[in-house]
Amino acid sequence: MVRSGALRRFKASASEVEELLRLADRDLSFAGSVMQRSLDWAQIAAYNSMLQAGRALMFFRGYRPAGESHHVAVIEFLDHELGSDHHDLVVVMDRIRRRRNMALYRSAEQSTEQDVWSALKHAEALLAIVTSIVAQRDVRAL
């Protein structure tokens, strides 16, 4: 992905990784709290939680998105980094990304409660996976 220009090497500080994990947790909490007001915004916030968790892992591994299509670069990075054990999770994340784009740029209130509950479940799972990986190597050692 570095050769294609989608990623570039980047030395993140421990505080940058920790901040992205904090944002992912914040967005996940917000997604649950806004669900009664807007299913679309709840799903968008759940996706943003996944995006921030993915960026945290990317930074932790020494990369950051480059060029255009940052969201796609994070998803492709996660698919490669997490491997086949979590491929289905990454596929769901990409599906949520497309729904997010529809809600933001095309038509509003297309998300269903089932969509949002699924997004919340998958965002929570991804955040737990990334947090576990980062915890295996103390981020303060970056």
Chimera marker file (.cmm) of the C-alpha trace (Angstrom):
<marker_set name="trace">
<marker id="1" x="0.000" y="0.000" z="0.000" r="1" g="1" b="0" radius="0.5"/>
<marker id="2" x="2.990" y="2.282" z="0.502" r="1" g="1" b="0" radius="0.5"/>
<marker id="3" x="4.137" y="1.676" z="-3.082" r="1" g="1" b="0" radius="0.5"/>
<marker id="4" x="0.682" y="2.485" z="-4.428" r="1" g="1" b="0" radius="0.5"/>
<marker id="5" x="0.667" y="5.790" z="-2.538" r="1" g="1" b="0" radius="0.5"/>
<marker id="6" x="-2.288" y="4.886" z="-0.316" r="1" g="1" b="0" radius="0.5"/>
<marker id="7" x="-0.097" y="4.877" z="2.815" r="1" g="1" b="0" radius="0.5"/>
<marker id="8" x="3.034" y="6.588" z="3.950" r="1" g="1" b="0" radius="0.5"/>
<marker id="9" x="5.385" y="5.817" z="6.810" r="1" g="1" b="0" radius="0.5"/>
<marker id="10" x="4.645" y="7.836" z="9.916" r="1" g="1" b="0" radius="0.5"/>
<marker id="11" x="6.041" y="7.821" z="13.445" r="1" g="1" b="0" radius="0.5"/>
<marker id="12" x="3.072" y="8.488" z="15.701" r="1" g="1" b="0" radius="0.5"/>
<marker id="13" x="3.438" y="9.463" z="19.294" r="1" g="1" b="0" radius="0.5"/>
<marker id="14" x="1.804" y="7.423" z="22.020" r="1" g="1" b="0" radius="0.5"/>
<marker id="15" x="-0.535" y="10.328" z="22.713" r="1" g="1" b="0" radius="0.5"/>
<marker id="16" x="-1.713" y="10.347" z="19.077" r="1" g="1" b="0" radius="0.5"/>
<marker id="17" x="-2.613" y="6.653" z="19.231" r="1" g="1" b="0" radius="0.5"/>
<marker id="18" x="-4.305" y="7.079" z="22.604" r="1" g="1" b="0" radius="0.5"/>
<marker id="19" x="-6.273" y="10.097" z="21.323" r="1" g="1" b="0" radius="0.5"/>
<marker id="20" x="-7.582" y="8.140" z="18.336" r="1" g="1" b="0" radius="0.5"/>
<marker id="21" x="-8.703" y="5.327" z="20.641" r="1" g="1" b="0" radius="0.5"/>
<marker id="22" x="-10.394" y="7.897" z="22.888" r="1" g="1" b="0" radius="0.5"/>
<marker id="23" x="-12.193" y="9.388" z="19.873" r="1" g="1" b="0" radius="0.5"/>
<marker id="24" x="-13.291" y="5.930" z="18.748" r="1" g="1" b="0" radius="0.5"/>
<marker id="25" x="-14.758" y="5.266" z="22.189" r="1" g="1" b="0" radius="0.5"/>
<marker id="26" x="-16.434" y="8.695" z="22.265" r="1" g="1" b="0" radius="0.5"/>
<marker id="27" x="-18.019" y="8.152" z="18.845" r="1" g="1" b="0" radius="0.5"/>
<marker id="28" x="-19.245" y="4.708" z="19.826" r="1" g="1" b="0" radius="0.5"/>
<marker id="29" x="-20.917" y="6.149" z="22.936" r="1" g="1" b="0" radius="0.5"/>
<marker id="30" x="-22.408" y="8.986" z="20.914" r="1" g="1" b="0" radius="0.5"/>
<marker id="31" x="-23.805" y="6.555" z="18.341" r="1" g="1" b="0" radius="0.5"/>
<marker id="32" x="-25.798" y="4.774" z="21.016" r="1" g="1" b="0" radius="0.5"/>
<marker id="33" x="-27.044" y="7.996" z="22.550" r="1" g="1" b="0" radius="0.5"/>
<marker id="34" x="-28.260" y="9.601" z="19.315" r="1" g="1" b="0" radius="0.5"/>
<marker id="35" x="-30.064" y="6.531" z="17.995" r="1" g="1" b="0" radius="0.5"/>
<marker id="36" x="-33.519" y="7.718" z="19.131" r="1" g="1" b="0" radius="0.5"/>
<marker id="37" x="-33.080" y="11.023" z="17.289" r="1" g="1" b="0" radius="0.5"/>
<marker id="38" x="-31.520" y="9.870" z="14.002" r="1" g="1" b="0" radius="0.5"/>
<marker id="39" x="-30.676" y="6.398" z="12.825" r="1" g="1" b="0" radius="0.5"/>
<marker id="40" x="-28.471" y="7.825" z="10.081" r="1" g="1" b="0" radius="0.5"/>
<marker id="41" x="-26.361" y="9.863" z="12.518" r="1" g="1" b="0" radius="0.5"/>
<marker id="42" x="-26.108" y="6.899" z="14.863" r="1" g="1" b="0" radius="0.5"/>
<marker id="43" x="-24.760" y="4.770" z="12.022" r="1" g="1" b="0" radius="0.5"/>
<marker id="44" x="-22.412" y="7.554" z="10.883" r="1" g="1" b="0" radius="0.5"/>
<marker id="45" x="-21.023" y="7.873" z="14.419" r="1" g="1" b="0" radius="0.5"/>
<marker id="46" x="-20.576" y="4.090" z="14.697" r="1" g="1" b="0" radius="0.5"/>
<marker id="47" x="-18.675" y="4.130" z="11.398" r="1" g="1" b="0" radius="0.5"/>
<marker id="48" x="-16.552" y="7.030" z="12.593" r="1" g="1" b="0" radius="0.5"/>
<marker id="49" x="-15.687" y="4.986" z="15.678" r="1" g="1" b="0" radius="0.5"/>
<marker id="50" x="-14.465" y="2.214" z="13.392" r="1" g="1" b="0" radius="0.5"/>
<marker id="51" x="-12.518" y="4.681" z="11.269" r="1" g="1" b="0" radius="0.5"/>
<marker id="52" x="-10.775" y="6.177" z="14.316" r="1" g="1" b="0" radius="0.5"/>
<marker id="53" x="-9.963" y="2.701" z="15.672" r="1" g="1" b="0" radius="0.5"/>
<marker id="54" x="-8.530" y="1.760" z="12.266" r="1" g="1" b="0" radius="0.5"/>
<marker id="55" x="-6.458" y="4.931" z="12.159" r="1" g="1" b="0" radius="0.5"/>
<marker id="56" x="-5.192" y="4.191" z="15.678" r="1" g="1" b="0" radius="0.5"/>
<marker id="57" x="-3.932" y="0.782" z="14.551" r="1" g="1" b="0" radius="0.5"/>
<marker id="58" x="-2.472" y="2.308" z="11.411" r="1" g="1" b="0" radius="0.5"/>
<marker id="59" x="-0.592" y="4.937" z="13.452" r="1" g="1" b="0" radius="0.5"/>
<marker id="60" x="0.474" y="2.281" z="15.942" r="1" g="1" b="0" radius="0.5"/>
<marker id="61" x="1.994" y="0.240" z="13.109" r="1" g="1" b="0" radius="0.5"/>
<marker id="62" x="3.815" y="3.288" z="11.727" r="1" g="1" b="0" radius="0.5"/>
<marker id="63" x="1.593" y="4.361" z="8.833" r="1" g="1" b="0" radius="0.5"/>
<marker id="64" x="-0.946" y="6.996" z="7.927" r="1" g="1" b="0" radius="0.5"/>
<marker id="65" x="-3.227" y="7.435" z="4.927" r="1" g="1" b="0" radius="0.5"/>
<marker id="66" x="-1.810" y="9.400" z="1.999" r="1" g="1" b="0" radius="0.5"/>
<marker id="67" x="-3.354" y="10.812" z="-1.136" r="1" g="1" b="0" radius="0.5"/>
<marker id="68" x="-7.063" y="10.515" z="-1.711" r="1" g="1" b="0" radius="0.5"/>
<marker id="69" x="-9.517" y="7.916" z="-0.431" r="1" g="1" b="0" radius="0.5"/>
<marker id="70" x="-8.305" y="7.939" z="3.171" r="1" g="1" b="0" radius="0.5"/>
<marker id="71" x="-11.325" y="5.935" z="4.331" r="1" g="1" b="0" radius="0.5"/>
<marker id="72" x="-10.701" y="3.215" z="1.758" r="1" g="1" b="0" radius="0.5"/>
<marker id="73" x="-7.000" y="3.148" z="2.681" r="1" g="1" b="0" radius="0.5"/>
<marker id="74" x="-7.886" y="2.542" z="6.340" r="1" g="1" b="0" radius="0.5"/>
<marker id="75" x="-10.258" y="-0.276" z="5.383" r="1" g="1" b="0" radius="0.5"/>
<marker id="76" x="-7.720" y="-1.936" z="3.091" r="1" g="1" b="0" radius="0.5"/>
<marker id="77" x="-5.048" y="-1.586" z="5.770" r="1" g="1" b="0" radius="0.5"/>
<marker id="78" x="-7.326" y="-3.215" z="8.354" r="1" g="1" b="0" radius="0.5"/>
<marker id="79" x="-8.132" y="-6.072" z="5.999" r="1" g="1" b="0" radius="0.5"/>
<marker id="80" x="-4.432" y="-6.737" z="5.483" r="1" g="1" b="0" radius="0.5"/>
<marker id="81" x="-3.397" y="-6.142" z="9.097" r="1" g="1" b="0" radius="0.5"/>
<marker id="82" x="-6.176" y="-8.111" z="10.813" r="1" g="1" b="0" radius="0.5"/>
<marker id="83" x="-6.097" y="-10.972" z="8.324" r="1" g="1" b="0" radius="0.5"/>
<marker id="84" x="-8.680" y="-13.563" z="7.448" r="1" g="1" b="0" radius="0.5"/>
<marker id="85" x="-9.865" y="-13.971" z="11.049" r="1" g="1" b="0" radius="0.5"/>
<marker id="86" x="-11.490" y="-10.543" z="10.871" r="1" g="1" b="0" radius="0.5"/>
<marker id="87" x="-12.161" y="-10.204" z="7.139" r="1" g="1" b="0" radius="0.5"/>
<marker id="88" x="-15.944" y="-10.291" z="7.664" r="1" g="1" b="0" radius="0.5"/>
<marker id="89" x="-15.693" y="-7.407" z="10.141" r="1" g="1" b="0" radius="0.5"/>
<marker id="90" x="-13.779" y="-5.321" z="7.595" r="1" g="1" b="0" radius="0.5"/>
<marker id="91" x="-16.342" y="-6.159" z="4.883" r="1" g="1" b="0" radius="0.5"/>
<marker id="92" x="-19.104" y="-4.920" z="7.190" r="1" g="1" b="0" radius="0.5"/>
<marker id="93" x="-17.114" y="-1.751" z="7.885" r="1" g="1" b="0" radius="0.5"/>
<marker id="94" x="-16.869" y="-1.062" z="4.169" r="1" g="1" b="0" radius="0.5"/>
<marker id="95" x="-20.619" y="-1.612" z="3.787" r="1" g="1" b="0" radius="0.5"/>
<marker id="96" x="-21.252" y="0.860" z="6.622" r="1" g="1" b="0" radius="0.5"/>
<marker id="97" x="-18.884" y="3.327" z="4.900" r="1" g="1" b="0" radius="0.5"/>
<marker id="98" x="-21.019" y="3.184" z="1.767" r="1" g="1" b="0" radius="0.5"/>
<marker id="99" x="-24.207" y="3.691" z="3.807" r="1" g="1" b="0" radius="0.5"/>
<marker id="100" x="-22.556" y="6.649" z="5.507" r="1" g="1" b="0" radius="0.5"/>
<marker id="101" x="-21.832" y="8.177" z="2.110" r="1" g="1" b="0" radius="0.5"/>
<marker id="102" x="-25.453" y="7.692" z="1.068" r="1" g="1" b="0" radius="0.5"/>
<marker id="103" x="-26.734" y="9.343" z="4.252" r="1" g="1" b="0" radius="0.5"/>
<marker id="104" x="-24.335" y="12.284" z="3.991" r="1" g="1" b="0" radius="0.5"/>
<marker id="105" x="-24.402" y="12.959" z="0.273" r="1" g="1" b="0" radius="0.5"/>
<marker id="106" x="-27.578" y="11.529" z="-1.223" r="1" g="1" b="0" radius="0.5"/>
<marker id="107" x="-30.646" y="10.667" z="0.820" r="1" g="1" b="0" radius="0.5"/>
<marker id="108" x="-31.352" y="11.022" z="4.503" r="1" g="1" b="0" radius="0.5"/>
<marker id="109" x="-32.915" y="8.581" z="6.963" r="1" g="1" b="0" radius="0.5"/>
<marker id="110" x="-32.216" y="5.409" z="5.038" r="1" g="1" b="0" radius="0.5"/>
<marker id="111" x="-30.727" y="3.539" z="8.005" r="1" g="1" b="0" radius="0.5"/>
<marker id="112" x="-32.815" y="1.009" z="9.868" r="1" g="1" b="0" radius="0.5"/>
<marker id="113" x="-32.599" y="0.050" z="13.535" r="1" g="1" b="0" radius="0.5"/>
<marker id="114" x="-31.125" y="-3.271" z="12.446" r="1" g="1" b="0" radius="0.5"/>
<marker id="115" x="-28.429" y="-1.427" z="10.457" r="1" g="1" b="0" radius="0.5"/>
<marker id="116" x="-27.539" y="0.684" z="13.471" r="1" g="1" b="0" radius="0.5"/>
<marker id="117" x="-27.462" y="-2.206" z="15.956" r="1" g="1" b="0" radius="0.5"/>
<marker id="118" x="-25.192" y="-4.095" z="13.559" r="1" g="1" b="0" radius="0.5"/>
<marker id="119" x="-22.934" y="-1.050" z="13.149" r="1" g="1" b="0" radius="0.5"/>
<marker id="120" x="-22.729" y="-0.601" z="16.921" r="1" g="1" b="0" radius="0.5"/>
<marker id="121" x="-21.878" y="-4.267" z="17.451" r="1" g="1" b="0" radius="0.5"/>
<marker id="122" x="-19.171" y="-4.230" z="14.795" r="1" g="1" b="0" radius="0.5"/>
<marker id="123" x="-17.724" y="-0.905" z="15.956" r="1" g="1" b="0" radius="0.5"/>
<marker id="124" x="-17.497" y="-2.246" z="19.490" r="1" g="1" b="0" radius="0.5"/>
<marker id="125" x="-15.777" y="-5.410" z="18.236" r="1" g="1" b="0" radius="0.5"/>
<marker id="126" x="-13.233" y="-3.496" z="16.158" r="1" g="1" b="0" radius="0.5"/>
<marker id="127" x="-12.440" y="-1.119" z="18.992" r="1" g="1" b="0" radius="0.5"/>
<marker id="128" x="-11.866" y="-4.086" z="21.325" r="1" g="1" b="0" radius="0.5"/>
<marker id="129" x="-9.577" y="-5.803" z="18.799" r="1" g="1" b="0" radius="0.5"/>
<marker id="130" x="-7.492" y="-2.686" z="18.176" r="1" g="1" b="0" radius="0.5"/>
<marker id="131" x="-7.311" y="-1.842" z="21.882" r="1" g="1" b="0" radius="0.5"/>
<marker id="132" x="-6.088" y="-5.365" z="22.586" r="1" g="1" b="0" radius="0.5"/>
<marker id="133" x="-3.395" y="-5.172" z="19.905" r="1" g="1" b="0" radius="0.5"/>
<marker id="134" x="-2.184" y="-1.799" z="21.124" r="1" g="1" b="0" radius="0.5"/>
<marker id="135" x="-2.207" y="-2.970" z="24.758" r="1" g="1" b="0" radius="0.5"/>
<marker id="136" x="0.095" y="-5.885" z="23.912" r="1" g="1" b="0" radius="0.5"/>
<marker id="137" x="2.794" y="-3.327" z="23.347" r="1" g="1" b="0" radius="0.5"/>
<marker id="138" x="2.580" y="-0.355" z="25.636" r="1" g="1" b="0" radius="0.5"/>
<marker id="139" x="1.849" y="2.704" z="23.452" r="1" g="1" b="0" radius="0.5"/>
<marker id="140" x="4.065" y="4.806" z="25.675" r="1" g="1" b="0" radius="0.5"/>
<marker id="141" x="6.972" y="2.814" z="24.207" r="1" g="1" b="0" radius="0.5"/>
<marker id="142" x="6.329" y="4.232" z="20.727" r="1" g="1" b="0" radius="0.5"/>
<link id1="1" id2="2" r="1" g="1" b="0" radius="0.2"/>
<link id1="2" id2="3" r="1" g="1" b="0" radius="0.2"/>
<link id1="3" id2="4" r="1" g="1" b="0" radius="0.2"/>
<link id1="4" id2="5" r="1" g="1" b="0" radius="0.2"/>
<link id1="5" id2="6" r="1" g="1" b="0" radius="0.2"/>
<link id1="6" id2="7" r="1" g="1" b="0" radius="0.2"/>
<link id1="7" id2="8" r="1" g="1" b="0" radius="0.2"/>
<link id1="8" id2="9" r="1" g="1" b="0" radius="0.2"/>
<link id1="9" id2="10" r="1" g="1" b="0" radius="0.2"/>
<link id1="10" id2="11" r="1" g="1" b="0" radius="0.2"/>
<link id1="11" id2="12" r="1" g="1" b="0" radius="0.2"/>
<link id1="12" id2="13" r="1" g="1" b="0" radius="0.2"/>
<link id1="13" id2="14" r="1" g="1" b="0" radius="0.2"/>
<link id1="14" id2="15" r="1" g="1" b="0" radius="0.2"/>
<link id1="15" id2="16" r="1" g="1" b="0" radius="0.2"/>
<link id1="16" id2="17" r="1" g="1" b="0" radius="0.2"/>
<link id1="17" id2="18" r="1" g="1" b="0" radius="0.2"/>
<link id1="18" id2="19" r="1" g="1" b="0" radius="0.2"/>
<link id1="19" id2="20" r="1" g="1" b="0" radius="0.2"/>
<link id1="20" id2="21" r="1" g="1" b="0" radius="0.2"/>
<link id1="21" id2="22" r="1" g="1" b="0" radius="0.2"/>
<link id1="22" id2="23" r="1" g="1" b="0" radius="0.2"/>
<link id1="23" id2="24" r="1" g="1" b="0" radius="0.2"/>
<link id1="24" id2="25" r="1" g="1" b="0" radius="0.2"/>
<link id1="25" id2="26" r="1" g="1" b="0" radius="0.2"/>
<link id1="26" id2="27" r="1" g="1" b="0" radius="0.2"/>
<link id1="27" id2="28" r="1" g="1" b="0" radius="0.2"/>
<link id1="28" id2="29" r="1" g="1" b="0" radius="0.2"/>
<link id1="29" id2="30" r="1" g="1" b="0" radius="0.2"/>
<link id1="30" id2="31" r="1" g="1" b="0" radius="0.2"/>
<link id1="31" id2="32" r="1" g="1" b="0" radius="0.2"/>
<link id1="32" id2="33" r="1" g="1" b="0" radius="0.2"/>
<link id1="33" id2="34" r="1" g="1" b="0" radius="0.2"/>
<link id1="34" id2="35" r="1" g="1" b="0" radius="0.2"/>
<link id1="35" id2="36" r="1" g="1" b="0" radius="0.2"/>
<link id1="36" id2="37" r="1" g="1" b="0" radius="0.2"/>
<link id1="37" id2="38" r="1" g="1" b="0" radius="0.2"/>
<link id1="38" id2="39" r="1" g="1" b="0" radius="0.2"/>
<link id1="39" id2="40" r="1" g="1" b="0" radius="0.2"/>
<link id1="40" id2="41" r="1" g="1" b="0" radius="0.2"/>
<link id1="41" id2="42" r="1" g="1" b="0" radius="0.2"/>
<link id1="42" id2="43" r="1" g="1" b="0" radius="0.2"/>
<link id1="43" id2="44" r="1" g="1" b="0" radius="0.2"/>
<link id1="44" id2="45" r="1" g="1" b="0" radius="0.2"/>
<link id1="45" id2="46" r="1" g="1" b="0" radius="0.2"/>
<link id1="46" id2="47" r="1" g="1" b="0" radius="0.2"/>
<link id1="47" id2="48" r="1" g="1" b="0" radius="0.2"/>
<link id1="48" id2="49" r="1" g="1" b="0" radius="0.2"/>
<link id1="49" id2="50" r="1" g="1" b="0" radius="0.2"/>
<link id1="50" id2="51" r="1" g="1" b="0" radius="0.2"/>
<link id1="51" id2="52" r="1" g="1" b="0" radius="0.2"/>
<link id1="52" id2="53" r="1" g="1" b="0" radius="0.2"/>
<link id1="53" id2="54" r="1" g="1" b="0" radius="0.2"/>
<link id1="54" id2="55" r="1" g="1" b="0" radius="0.2"/>
<link id1="55" id2="56" r="1" g="1" b="0" radius="0.2"/>
<link id1="56" id2="57" r="1" g="1" b="0" radius="0.2"/>
<link id1="57" id2="58" r="1" g="1" b="0" radius="0.2"/>
<link id1="58" id2="59" r="1" g="1" b="0" radius="0.2"/>
<link id1="59" id2="60" r="1" g="1" b="0" radius="0.2"/>
<link id1="60" id2="61" r="1" g="1" b="0" radius="0.2"/>
<link id1="61" id2="62" r="1" g="1" b="0" radius="0.2"/>
<link id1="62" id2="63" r="1" g="1" b="0" radius="0.2"/>
<link id1="63" id2="64" r="1" g="1" b="0" radius="0.2"/>
<link id1="64" id2="65" r="1" g="1" b="0" radius="0.2"/>
<link id1="65" id2="66" r="1" g="1" b="0" radius="0.2"/>
<link id1="66" id2="67" r="1" g="1" b="0" radius="0.2"/>
<link id1="67" id2="68" r="1" g="1" b="0" radius="0.2"/>
<link id1="68" id2="69" r="1" g="1" b="0" radius="0.2"/>
<link id1="69" id2="70" r="1" g="1" b="0" radius="0.2"/>
<link id1="70" id2="71" r="1" g="1" b="0" radius="0.2"/>
<link id1="71" id2="72" r="1" g="1" b="0" radius="0.2"/>
<link id1="72" id2="73" r="1" g="1" b="0" radius="0.2"/>
<link id1="73" id2="74" r="1" g="1" b="0" radius="0.2"/>
<link id1="74" id2="75" r="1" g="1" b="0" radius="0.2"/>
<link id1="75" id2="76" r="1" g="1" b="0" radius="0.2"/>
<link id1="76" id2="77" r="1" g="1" b="0" radius="0.2"/>
<link id1="77" id2="78" r="1" g="1" b="0" radius="0.2"/>
<link id1="78" id2="79" r="1" g="1" b="0" radius="0.2"/>
<link id1="79" id2="80" r="1" g="1" b="0" radius="0.2"/>
<link id1="80" id2="81" r="1" g="1" b="0" radius="0.2"/>
<link id1="81" id2="82" r="1" g="1" b="0" radius="0.2"/>
<link id1="82" id2="83" r="1" g="1" b="0" radius="0.2"/>
<link id1="83" id2="84" r="1" g="1" b="0" radius="0.2"/>
<link id1="84" id2="85" r="1" g="1" b="0" radius="0.2"/>
<link id1="85" id2="86" r="1" g="1" b="0" radius="0.2"/>
<link id1="86" id2="87" r="1" g="1" b="0" radius="0.2"/>
<link id1="87" id2="88" r="1" g="1" b="0" radius="0.2"/>
<link id1="88" id2="89" r="1" g="1" b="0" radius="0.2"/>
<link id1="89" id2="90" r="1" g="1" b="0" radius="0.2"/>
<link id1="90" id2="91" r="1" g="1" b="0" radius="0.2"/>
<link id1="91" id2="92" r="1" g="1" b="0" radius="0.2"/>
<link id1="92" id2="93" r="1" g="1" b="0" radius="0.2"/>
<link id1="93" id2="94" r="1" g="1" b="0" radius="0.2"/>
<link id1="94" id2="95" r="1" g="1" b="0" radius="0.2"/>
<link id1="95" id2="96" r="1" g="1" b="0" radius="0.2"/>
<link id1="96" id2="97" r="1" g="1" b="0" radius="0.2"/>
<link id1="97" id2="98" r="1" g="1" b="0" radius="0.2"/>
<link id1="98" id2="99" r="1" g="1" b="0" radius="0.2"/>
<link id1="99" id2="100" r="1" g="1" b="0" radius="0.2"/>
<link id1="100" id2="101" r="1" g="1" b="0" radius="0.2"/>
<link id1="101" id2="102" r="1" g="1" b="0" radius="0.2"/>
<link id1="102" id2="103" r="1" g="1" b="0" radius="0.2"/>
<link id1="103" id2="104" r="1" g="1" b="0" radius="0.2"/>
<link id1="104" id2="105" r="1" g="1" b="0" radius="0.2"/>
<link id1="105" id2="106" r="1" g="1" b="0" radius="0.2"/>
<link id1="106" id2="107" r="1" g="1" b="0" radius="0.2"/>
<link id1="107" id2="108" r="1" g="1" b="0" radius="0.2"/>
<link id1="108" id2="109" r="1" g="1" b="0" radius="0.2"/>
<link id1="109" id2="110" r="1" g="1" b="0" radius="0.2"/>
<link id1="110" id2="111" r="1" g="1" b="0" radius="0.2"/>
<link id1="111" id2="112" r="1" g="1" b="0" radius="0.2"/>
<link id1="112" id2="113" r="1" g="1" b="0" radius="0.2"/>
<link id1="113" id2="114" r="1" g="1" b="0" radius="0.2"/>
<link id1="114" id2="115" r="1" g="1" b="0" radius="0.2"/>
<link id1="115" id2="116" r="1" g="1" b="0" radius="0.2"/>
<link id1="116" id2="117" r="1" g="1" b="0" radius="0.2"/>
<link id1="117" id2="118" r="1" g="1" b="0" radius="0.2"/>
<link id1="118" id2="119" r="1" g="1" b="0" radius="0.2"/>
<link id1="119" id2="120" r="1" g="1" b="0" radius="0.2"/>
<link id1="120" id2="121" r="1" g="1" b="0" radius="0.2"/>
<link id1="121" id2="122" r="1" g="1" b="0" radius="0.2"/>
<link id1="122" id2="123" r="1" g="1" b="0" radius="0.2"/>
<link id1="123" id2="124" r="1" g="1" b="0" radius="0.2"/>
<link id1="124" id2="125" r="1" g="1" b="0" radius="0.2"/>
<link id1="125" id2="126" r="1" g="1" b="0" radius="0.2"/>
<link id1="126" id2="127" r="1" g="1" b="0" radius="0.2"/>
<link id1="127" id2="128" r="1" g="1" b="0" radius="0.2"/>
<link id1="128" id2="129" r="1" g="1" b="0" radius="0.2"/>
<link id1="129" id2="130" r="1" g="1" b="0" radius="0.2"/>
<link id1="130" id2="131" r="1" g="1" b="0" radius="0.2"/>
<link id1="131" id2="132" r="1" g="1" b="0" radius="0.2"/>
<link id1="132" id2="133" r="1" g="1" b="0" radius="0.2"/>
<link id1="133" id2="134" r="1" g="1" b="0" radius="0.2"/>
<link id1="134" id2="135" r="1" g="1" b="0" radius="0.2"/>
<link id1="135" id2="136" r="1" g="1" b="0" radius="0.2"/>
<link id1="136" id2="137" r="1" g="1" b="0" radius="0.2"/>
<link id1="137" id2="138" r="1" g="1" b="0" radius="0.2"/>
<link id1="138" id2="139" r="1" g="1" b="0" radius="0.2"/>
<link id1="139" id2="140" r="1" g="1" b="0" radius="0.2"/>
<link id1="140" id2="141" r="1" g="1" b="0" radius="0.2"/>
<link id1="141" id2="142" r="1" g="1" b="0" radius="0.2"/>
</marker_set>
